[in-house]
C-alpha cells in the first residue's frame, strides 16, 4: 500500500513542479484545462483533562498537506466539471521510530519502520465535482474521496469533534450542496467501513441547512443517521440518529461589533443497540451558544443541558470491543455525567484570537475551558494554521476579470 501511495505522491509532486505553481489559467468554455489545488493545515491542541475522566490528556501537534491535480471543463452555461486526483500527507510531530534499545518488550509499534516519513502518505483523494447554477440556486455535486472542508454546514460539536475533523480529513462518498441568496443546504453520505472479517460496516447520511428569515433571525438544522453494523466475526447493529433544529439571532449589524450572535437549539437522538438492548432510547437536551467578537478577539460560550448523549459509549459489542468513539464522533463531554445519571450541564467557554489575514489563509489561537455539572473538567490551548491555494487562485482570477451587470461568479472552488 505504501509503495502505491508513493507513486501517486511522486506523480502529484511532478505535476506541481512542471506548473511551477503559476496561477491556474481560467478554463475556456468547452475545452479541457489543467487544474490543481493544495491545502495545508497545522494543528496544535494541548489537552489537559486530568480533572475528569471524559477524555484523556494529550497533545495533538501535527501538519497535513493535501495536493491534488486533475482536469477542468467549463460549460457554455457557466457550469464547471472537475476530475481530481491527490494525496493526503499527514504527520504527527515527534511520531518517529525510537532506537530498539529503548523499547520495552512487545513494543514493536514505536520501533517499526512504518514510523518512517515515507508512511506519512495516508490515502489518496479521488473525486469528481460538478458546479452549476439553476436559476438563483448554485448547485454542487461531489463524488469520490474528497476533503471534509467541502462540508459547509454548521454542526454542533455533539456531531463531530475537533480531533475527528483533523485525523479523519476526508469523506468517502457523496455530497450535494444547494446555495441560494439567503440559504444554504447540504446532504451527503460518508461510507466509513466496508464489511469485512473484523471491520464493521459503517456509514453515515448527514445533512445541514440554514435560511435567513427577516432582519436578524435565521433558522437552521443539522442531522445524521449513523448505521453501525457488524462484521463476519462481530454480530449486532447499532442505530444512532441525531437531529438538531436551531434558531439564531445575529446582532452584529446593529451592535457595531465584528460578531454578536446567539443560537438556541435542541439535540434529539434516537439510538438502538439491536442485539444487546433491543429497543430505542432517546437522549436529548438543549444547547445555547453565545458569541461576541471585536478587534479579532472573540468569546464563545456553548451551554448544553440534557441527558447523556452517548449512553452506549462504554458498552461492548459481541466481540468484547468497547463502542467508544467508533460509535460516537462528537466531543466526549456531551456524556454530561460519566456515572450515567439523569439531566446535567456541559459548558464550553472559548477565548480566541483570529486576525483577518486573507481569505486563503487563517490563523486561530484559542484557550478553552470545559465544565460538567459545575465542576471543572479540563482545558485546551490550541493554535491552527490553514492555507488553501484555490482561494488564492480564485482571488487572482476575479481580480483579472471584467465584470458587468450580467456577470455572475461560480461558487464552490473557493472554499
C-alpha positions, 0 to 999 in steps of 0.5 A, a space after each residue: 500500500 505504501 509503495 502505491 501511495 508513493 507513486 501517486 505522491 511522486 506523480 502529484 509532486 511532478 505535476 506541481 513542479 512542471 506548473 511551477 505553481 503559476 496561477 491556474 489559467 481560467 478554463 475556456 468554455 468547452 475545452 479541457 484545462 489543467 487544474 490543481 489545488 493544495 491545502 495545508 493545515 497545522 494543528 496544535 491542541 494541548 489537552 489537559 483533562 486530568 480533572 475528569 475522566 471524559 477524555 484523556 490528556 494529550 497533545 495533538 501537534 501535527 501538519 497535513 498537506 493535501 495536493 491534488 491535480 486533475 482536469 477542468 471543463 467549463 460549460 457554455 452555461 457557466 457550469 464547471 466539471 472537475 476530475 481530481 486526483 491527490 494525496 493526503 500527507 499527514 504527520 504527527 510531530 515527534 511520531 518517529 521510530 525510537 532506537 530498539 534499545 529503548 523499547 520495552 518488550 512487545 513494543 514493536 509499534 514505536 520501533 517499526 519502520 512504518 514510523 518512517 516519513 515515507 508512511 506519512 502518505 495516508 490515502 489518496 483523494 479521488 473525486 469528481 465535482 460538478 458546479 452549476 447554477 439553476 436559476 438563483 440556486 448554485 448547485 454542487 455535486 461531489 463524488 469520490 474521496 474528497 476533503 471534509 472542508 467541502 462540508 459547509 454546514 454548521 454542526 454542533 460539536 455533539 456531531 463531530 469533534 475537533 480531533 475527528 475533523 483533523 485525523 479523519 480529513 476526508 469523506 468517502 462518498 457523496 455530497 450535494 450542496 444547494 446555495 441560494 441568496 439567503 440559504 444554504 443546504 447540504 446532504 451527503 453520505 460518508 461510507 466509513 467501513 466496508 464489511 469485512 472479517 473484523 471491520 464493521 460496516 459503517 456509514 453515515 447520511 448527514 445533512 445541514 441547512 440554514 435560511 435567513 428569515 427577516 432582519 436578524 433571525 435565521 433558522 437552521 438544522 443539522 442531522 445524521 443517521 449513523 448505521 453501525 453494523 457488524 462484521 463476519 466475526 462481530 454480530 449486532 447493529 447499532 442505530 444512532 440518529 441525531 437531529 438538531 433544529 436551531 434558531 439564531 439571532 445575529 446582532 452584529 449589524 446593529 451592535 457595531 461589533 465584528 460578531 454578536 450572535 446567539 443560537 438556541 437549539 435542541 439535540 434529539 437522538 434516537 439510538 438502538 443497540 439491536 442485539 444487546 438492548 433491543 429497543 430505542 432510547 432517546 437522549 436529548 437536551 438543549 444547547 445555547 451558544 453565545 458569541 461576541 467578537 471585536 478587534 479579532 478577539 472573540 468569546 464563545 460560550 456553548 451551554 448544553 443541558 440534557 441527558 447523556 448523549 452517548 449512553 452506549 459509549 462504554 458498552 461492548 459489542 459481541 466481540 468484547 470491543 468497547 463502542 467508544 468513539 467508533 460509535 460516537 464522533 462528537 466531543 466526549 463531554 456531551 456524556 454530561 455525567 460519566 456515572 450515567 445519571 439523569 439531566 446535567 450541564 456541559 459548558 464550553 467557554 472559548 477565548 480566541 484570537 483570529 486576525 483577518 489575514 486573507 481569505 486563503 489563509 487563517 490563523 486561530 489561537 484559542 484557550 478553552 475551558 470545559 465544565 460538567 455539572 459545575 465542576 471543572 473538567 479540563 482545558 485546551 490551548 490550541 493554535 491552527 494554521 490553514 492555507 488553501 491555494 484555490 482561494 488564492 487562485 480564485 482571488 487572482 482570477 476575479 481580480 483579472 476579470 471584467 465584470 458587468 451587470 450580467 456577470 455572475 461568479 461560480 461558487 464552490 472552488 473557493 472554499 
